[in-house]
Amino acid sequence: MTRRGAEAQTPAVVSGGYTRPVCEPDDVNRRRLLETLAALAAGTTGCTARSGGESGDETAGSPPTDAPAGTPTPPREARLRIVDRSFAAADGECAGGTDAVGEATVAFDAETVRVDGRLGTPTPCYGAALRDASLEGDTLVVAVARTSPPGEACVQCLGAVPYDATVRFAGGLPDEVTVEHDGEAVTTVRQ
């Protein structure tokens, strides 16, 4: 064999009138890798992890899917998504000595999470707004922030602004909900 410039000729084997190139070590390794990957892909098609239950039961904790058999089910976090959110705040009021201010309660329903709370404010003239309702992994974070009061005079007492936030989901409900008031976590509830 001879080399011409930078090109090398590929060695060949003649067998029964057919000439085929001799495989280089890289070609053999690549071919083995592709054969192994194909075998692994074929061997795992249709396999799913089951936790408890009899054969044929849905995976525990997972909703049924309309995906064809053999299609891998995406992780729960990938299926879980927010489809709607609503927020309503009442007028602020003076917080009484026994009023729960800066707290929130969380309720889970079939497709929704509802948060009822009272945002503490310097005066009852402040308002409340939903700053964000988003998923962080499998945790819903509901962030409520106070809004600036109008420029008019206001009674001087610590304020409380009642609010109601509702978040509707597709693909299940989050395992945990954290409620923040002005950037500070005030409640964390696990389902």
Summary of the structure (lengths in Angstrom):
residues: 191
radius of gyration: 31.1
end to end distance: 73.7
largest distance: 103.5
contacts: 458
relative contact order: 0.16
helix: 13%
strand: 43%
